[in-house]
Amino acid sequence: MKRLVIALAVVLTLFGCKGRRAALLPNISGKAGEVFVVIDKDNWEGALGNAVRGLLADDCPWLATREPLYTVVNVTPGGFADLFKVHRNIVFFDIDAQVAKAGVTFLQDKWAAPQCIVAVAAHTSAEALELFQQNGPVILSAIEQAERDRVIRNTLQYEQHDIAPEVASVFGGAPHIPMGYKLKKKTPSFVWIADEKQSSIQGILIYSYPVCKDPAHEFDLDRIIAKRNEILRANVPGMFDNTWMTTSTQIPPTVEYIKYRGRTFAQTRGYWEVHNDYMGGPFVSHAFYSPDGSSIIVAEAFVYAPKFDKRQFLRQVESVLYSWEWKSE
């Protein structure tokens, strides 16, 4: 335990040169969406463990069936061997009366790359619980960002290079598209891209429309959904006559406003369905201004996978939206 604490402290000193070290580190292990929590058995089975599970293993929103946000695996400090140290996501609790300074530290690429480590140091279990609860949103955001960045990194390594230029020719920018996706439709204001397998579909829709007369309401949820339904009805037909993609009203969608690495957009989540048919699934969209401010561009990700858990399908295709780049960048 003491050696682990010393190692974590040393990383803080070496953090500035992590870029040079990353090339020398082994690749991460573990499945996407998995988090190792290093904590003793008593705390794992007590209030602290309940708080960890309540945050990281909470129900993943906007999925038709219950799935946890992350698959959480407990590892005791004594069992935290080299095999586990290369895991992709680690939340490490150091609870000891001799801890020099209590707090939460975020580390990258300590034992492997690209790795995300959250280190919680506390004098008592009660203090560790308080620190974890206070920093819960930031901890969750750090892990989410790490998972997202891994998808984007993999996409850049294995990109379907012919699609982004087609999209950029319409909208002035595009996300990076992974291999396996195909361009299904392209018009002067609409693009449909999809990775269609026998039992699943991961789709990306990108479309634009003129700004409204009242900019104060441009990104109101009602307007976003009204334009979505209008455009998808015209461009995304179902398998049969008189069927098309639309927004489900059984559970109303939600919108939040995001600032991400210099970009600002309205993020909408909800369920899509096919009018007059039984297909459906989750979607997430990013709505933002075009560079000249004359139109709204929407980049949307959706999933259809009736036979499978959908958490990772959605996380993969949603991450693609975050890779958007303008041609001028």
C-alpha positions as CSV (number, residue, x, y, z in Angstrom):
1,M,0.0,0.0,0.0
2,K,2.7,2.5,0.9
3,R,4.6,1.8,-2.3
4,L,1.4,2.5,-4.3
5,V,0.9,5.8,-2.4
6,I,4.5,6.8,-3.1
7,A,4.0,5.9,-6.8
8,L,0.9,8.1,-7.1
9,A,2.8,11.0,-5.6
10,V,5.7,10.6,-8.0
11,V,3.3,10.7,-10.9
12,L,2.3,14.2,-9.9
13,T,5.9,15.3,-10.3
14,L,6.2,13.6,-13.7
15,F,2.8,14.6,-15.0
16,G,4.2,17.3,-17.3
17,C,6.2,14.7,-19.3
18,K,3.5,12.2,-19.7
19,G,3.4,12.7,-23.4
20,R,6.9,11.4,-23.7
21,R,6.3,8.5,-21.4
22,A,3.0,7.4,-23.1
23,A,4.9,6.1,-26.1
24,L,6.8,3.7,-23.8
25,L,3.8,2.4,-21.9
26,P,1.9,-0.8,-22.7
27,N,-1.6,-0.6,-24.1
28,I,-4.5,-0.5,-21.7
29,S,-6.5,-3.6,-20.8
30,G,-10.1,-4.2,-20.0
31,K,-13.4,-3.9,-21.8
32,A,-14.9,-0.5,-22.9
33,G,-17.1,0.9,-20.2
34,E,-15.4,-1.0,-17.4
35,V,-14.0,0.7,-14.2
36,F,-11.8,-1.0,-11.6
37,V,-12.3,0.4,-8.1
38,V,-9.4,-0.3,-5.7
39,I,-10.8,-0.3,-2.2
40,D,-10.8,-2.6,0.8
41,K,-13.7,-5.0,1.3
42,D,-15.2,-3.3,4.4
43,N,-15.5,0.1,2.6
44,W,-16.7,-1.6,-0.6
45,E,-19.5,-3.2,1.3
46,G,-20.3,-0.1,3.3
47,A,-21.5,3.5,2.6
48,L,-18.5,4.4,0.4
49,G,-19.0,1.4,-1.8
50,N,-22.7,2.2,-2.1
51,A,-21.8,5.8,-3.2
52,V,-19.4,4.5,-5.8
53,R,-21.9,2.1,-7.3
54,G,-24.6,4.8,-7.1
55,L,-22.5,7.0,-9.3
56,L,-20.7,4.7,-11.7
57,A,-23.2,1.9,-11.9
58,D,-26.3,4.1,-12.0
59,D,-28.8,3.3,-14.8
60,C,-27.5,4.5,-18.2
61,P,-30.1,7.1,-19.3
62,W,-32.1,6.9,-22.5
63,L,-31.9,3.1,-23.0
64,A,-35.0,1.0,-23.3
65,T,-33.7,-1.7,-20.9
66,R,-31.7,-1.1,-17.7
67,E,-27.9,-1.0,-18.2
68,P,-25.3,0.5,-15.8
69,L,-23.3,3.6,-16.9
70,Y,-20.2,1.5,-16.3
71,T,-19.4,-2.0,-15.4
72,V,-17.7,-1.6,-11.9
73,V,-15.2,-4.2,-10.6
74,N,-13.9,-4.2,-7.1
75,V,-10.2,-4.9,-6.5
76,T,-8.7,-4.9,-3.0
77,P,-5.5,-3.0,-2.4
78,G,-3.7,-6.3,-1.6
79,G,-4.9,-7.8,-4.9
80,F,-4.0,-4.8,-7.0
81,A,-1.2,-6.6,-8.9
82,D,0.6,-5.5,-12.1
83,L,-2.1,-7.3,-14.2
84,F,-4.7,-4.9,-12.9
85,K,-2.5,-1.7,-13.0
86,V,-2.8,-1.5,-16.8
87,H,-6.6,-1.3,-16.8
88,R,-8.2,1.5,-18.8
89,N,-10.1,3.2,-15.9
90,I,-9.1,3.0,-12.2
91,V,-10.6,4.7,-9.2
92,F,-8.1,4.2,-6.3
93,F,-8.9,4.9,-2.7
94,D,-6.0,5.6,-0.3
95,I,-7.6,5.7,3.2
96,D,-5.0,6.1,5.9
97,A,-4.6,8.3,9.0
98,Q,-1.0,9.1,7.7
99,V,-2.1,10.5,4.4
100,A,-0.2,13.7,3.9
101,K,-3.0,15.6,2.1
102,A,-6.6,14.6,1.5
103,G,-8.1,15.3,-1.9
104,V,-9.0,13.9,-5.3
105,T,-6.3,13.7,-8.0
106,F,-6.8,12.9,-11.7
107,L,-3.9,11.1,-13.4
108,Q,-3.4,10.0,-17.0
109,D,-1.2,7.2,-18.4
110,K,0.5,6.1,-15.2
111,W,0.9,2.4,-15.9
112,A,-0.6,2.1,-19.4
113,A,-1.9,4.3,-22.2
114,P,-4.4,5.8,-22.7
115,Q,-5.3,5.4,-19.1
116,C,-7.6,7.3,-16.7
117,I,-6.9,7.2,-12.9
118,V,-8.9,8.9,-10.2
119,A,-7.0,8.8,-6.9
120,V,-8.9,9.6,-3.7
121,A,-6.8,10.2,-0.6
122,A,-8.4,10.6,2.8
123,H,-7.7,10.1,6.5
124,T,-10.9,8.3,7.2
125,S,-13.7,6.5,5.4
126,A,-16.1,9.3,6.2
127,E,-13.7,11.8,4.7
128,A,-13.3,9.6,1.6
129,L,-17.1,9.4,1.2
130,E,-17.4,13.2,1.5
131,L,-14.7,13.8,-1.1
132,F,-16.2,11.3,-3.5
133,Q,-19.6,12.8,-3.2
134,Q,-18.4,16.4,-3.6
135,N,-16.4,15.5,-6.7
136,G,-18.8,12.9,-8.1
137,P,-19.8,14.9,-11.3
138,V,-16.1,15.7,-12.1
139,I,-15.1,12.1,-11.5
140,L,-17.8,10.8,-13.8
141,S,-16.9,13.4,-16.4
142,A,-13.3,12.4,-16.4
143,I,-14.1,8.8,-17.1
144,E,-16.6,9.7,-19.7
145,Q,-14.1,11.9,-21.5
146,A,-11.5,9.2,-21.3
147,E,-13.8,6.6,-22.9
148,R,-14.9,9.1,-25.6
149,D,-11.3,10.1,-26.4
150,R,-10.4,6.4,-26.9
151,V,-13.2,6.0,-29.4
152,I,-12.1,9.1,-31.3
153,R,-8.4,8.0,-31.1
154,N,-9.4,4.6,-32.6
155,T,-11.5,6.3,-35.3
156,L,-8.6,8.5,-36.3
157,Q,-6.4,5.4,-36.6
158,Y,-9.0,3.4,-38.6
159,E,-10.9,6.1,-40.4
160,Q,-13.2,5.8,-43.5
161,H,-11.4,8.7,-45.2
162,D,-13.7,9.1,-48.1
163,I,-16.8,10.2,-46.1
164,A,-15.7,13.3,-44.2
165,P,-14.8,15.3,-47.3
166,E,-18.3,14.5,-48.7
167,V,-19.9,15.8,-45.5
168,A,-17.6,18.9,-45.4
169,S,-18.5,19.8,-48.9
170,V,-22.1,20.3,-47.7
171,F,-21.7,21.7,-44.2
172,G,-18.2,23.2,-44.1
173,G,-17.1,20.6,-41.5
174,A,-17.5,17.0,-40.5
175,P,-16.9,14.4,-37.9
176,H,-14.3,11.7,-38.3
177,I,-16.1,8.5,-39.5
178,P,-14.9,5.0,-38.5
179,M,-14.3,2.3,-41.0
180,G,-17.4,0.2,-41.7
181,Y,-19.7,3.2,-42.2
182,K,-21.3,3.9,-45.6
183,L,-22.7,7.1,-47.1
184,K,-26.3,6.3,-47.7
185,K,-27.7,9.7,-48.8
186,K,-26.4,13.1,-49.6
187,T,-28.5,16.2,-50.5
188,P,-27.6,20.0,-50.3
189,S,-28.8,20.0,-46.7
190,F,-28.9,16.4,-45.5
191,V,-26.4,13.5,-45.1
192,W,-27.1,10.0,-43.8
193,I,-24.2,7.7,-42.8
194,A,-24.6,4.3,-41.2
195,D,-22.8,1.1,-40.2
196,E,-25.5,-1.5,-40.9
197,K,-25.0,-5.0,-39.7
198,Q,-27.3,-8.0,-39.7
199,S,-28.7,-7.3,-36.2
200,S,-27.7,-3.7,-35.4
201,I,-27.5,-0.2,-36.9
202,Q,-25.3,2.7,-35.8
203,G,-26.4,5.8,-37.7
204,I,-25.3,9.4,-38.1
205,L,-27.6,12.0,-39.6
206,I,-26.3,15.5,-40.4
207,Y,-28.7,18.3,-41.6
208,S,-29.1,22.0,-41.7
209,Y,-31.9,24.6,-41.7
210,P,-32.1,28.4,-41.7
211,V,-32.0,30.3,-38.4
212,C,-35.4,31.4,-37.1
213,K,-36.5,35.0,-36.8
214,D,-36.2,34.9,-33.0
215,P,-32.6,33.8,-32.2
216,A,-33.5,33.7,-28.5
217,H,-35.5,30.6,-29.2
218,E,-33.2,29.0,-31.8
219,F,-32.2,26.2,-29.5
220,D,-35.5,25.7,-27.6
221,L,-36.3,22.0,-27.3
222,D,-39.7,22.4,-29.1
223,R,-38.0,24.0,-32.2
224,I,-35.2,21.4,-32.3
225,I,-37.7,18.5,-32.2
226,A,-40.1,20.2,-34.7
227,K,-37.3,20.7,-37.2
228,R,-36.0,17.2,-36.5
229,N,-39.4,15.6,-37.2
230,E,-39.9,17.7,-40.4
231,I,-36.5,16.9,-41.9
232,L,-36.5,13.2,-40.9
233,R,-39.9,12.7,-42.4
234,A,-38.7,14.0,-45.7
235,N,-35.3,12.1,-45.7
236,V,-35.4,8.9,-43.6
237,P,-38.1,6.6,-44.8
238,G,-39.0,3.3,-43.1
239,M,-39.0,-0.1,-44.7
240,F,-42.7,0.1,-45.7
241,D,-44.9,2.7,-47.4
242,N,-46.1,5.5,-45.2
243,T,-43.4,5.0,-42.6
244,W,-40.6,7.3,-41.6
245,M,-38.3,8.2,-38.7
246,T,-39.7,10.6,-36.0
247,T,-39.3,11.4,-32.4
248,S,-41.1,9.3,-29.8
249,T,-43.4,11.2,-27.4
250,Q,-43.8,8.4,-24.8
251,I,-40.8,9.8,-22.9
252,P,-40.2,13.5,-23.8
253,P,-36.7,14.3,-25.0
254,T,-34.4,16.7,-23.0
255,V,-31.9,19.3,-24.0
256,E,-28.8,20.7,-22.3
257,Y,-26.3,23.3,-23.4
258,I,-22.7,22.1,-23.7
259,K,-19.3,23.8,-24.0
260,Y,-16.7,21.4,-25.2
261,R,-13.2,22.3,-26.3
262,G,-14.1,25.6,-27.8
263,R,-17.4,24.6,-29.3
264,T,-20.9,25.3,-28.0
265,F,-24.0,23.3,-28.9
266,A,-27.4,22.2,-27.7
267,Q,-27.3,18.5,-26.9
268,T,-30.7,16.7,-27.2
269,R,-31.4,13.2,-26.0
270,G,-34.5,11.1,-26.6
271,Y,-36.0,8.1,-28.4
272,W,-36.6,7.8,-32.1
273,E,-39.3,5.6,-33.6
274,V,-40.6,4.7,-37.0
275,H,-44.1,6.1,-37.7
276,N,-46.5,3.2,-38.4
277,D,-43.9,0.6,-37.6
278,Y,-42.2,-0.9,-34.5
279,M,-38.6,0.1,-34.9
280,G,-37.0,2.5,-32.4
281,G,-34.1,3.3,-30.1
282,P,-32.1,6.1,-28.5
283,F,-30.6,9.1,-30.2
284,V,-28.5,12.1,-29.2
285,S,-27.9,15.2,-31.3
286,H,-25.7,18.3,-31.3
287,A,-27.2,21.5,-32.7
288,F,-24.9,24.5,-33.4
289,Y,-24.5,27.5,-35.7
290,S,-22.8,27.3,-39.0
291,P,-19.6,29.4,-39.2
292,D,-21.4,32.3,-40.9
293,G,-24.3,32.1,-38.5
294,S,-26.9,31.8,-41.2
295,S,-28.0,28.3,-40.5
296,I,-28.3,25.6,-37.8
297,I,-26.3,22.4,-38.3
298,V,-27.4,19.3,-36.4
299,A,-25.2,16.2,-36.1
300,E,-27.2,13.2,-34.7
301,A,-26.3,9.7,-33.6
302,F,-28.8,6.9,-33.3
303,V,-28.8,3.2,-32.5
304,Y,-31.0,0.3,-33.5
305,A,-30.0,-3.0,-31.8
306,P,-33.1,-4.9,-30.5
307,K,-31.1,-8.0,-29.6
308,F,-28.3,-6.4,-27.7
309,D,-27.4,-4.1,-24.9
310,K,-27.1,-0.7,-26.3
311,R,-24.9,1.2,-23.9
312,Q,-21.7,0.7,-25.9
313,F,-23.3,1.0,-29.3
314,L,-24.6,4.5,-28.3
315,R,-21.4,5.5,-26.6
316,Q,-19.4,4.6,-29.7
317,V,-21.5,6.5,-32.2
318,E,-22.1,9.4,-29.9
319,S,-18.3,9.8,-29.5
320,V,-18.1,10.4,-33.3
321,L,-20.1,13.6,-32.9
322,Y,-17.5,15.0,-30.6
323,S,-14.8,14.6,-33.3
324,W,-16.4,17.3,-35.5
325,E,-13.9,19.6,-37.2
326,W,-14.4,22.6,-39.5
327,K,-12.4,22.6,-42.7
328,S,-10.6,25.7,-41.6
329,E,-9.3,24.1,-38.4
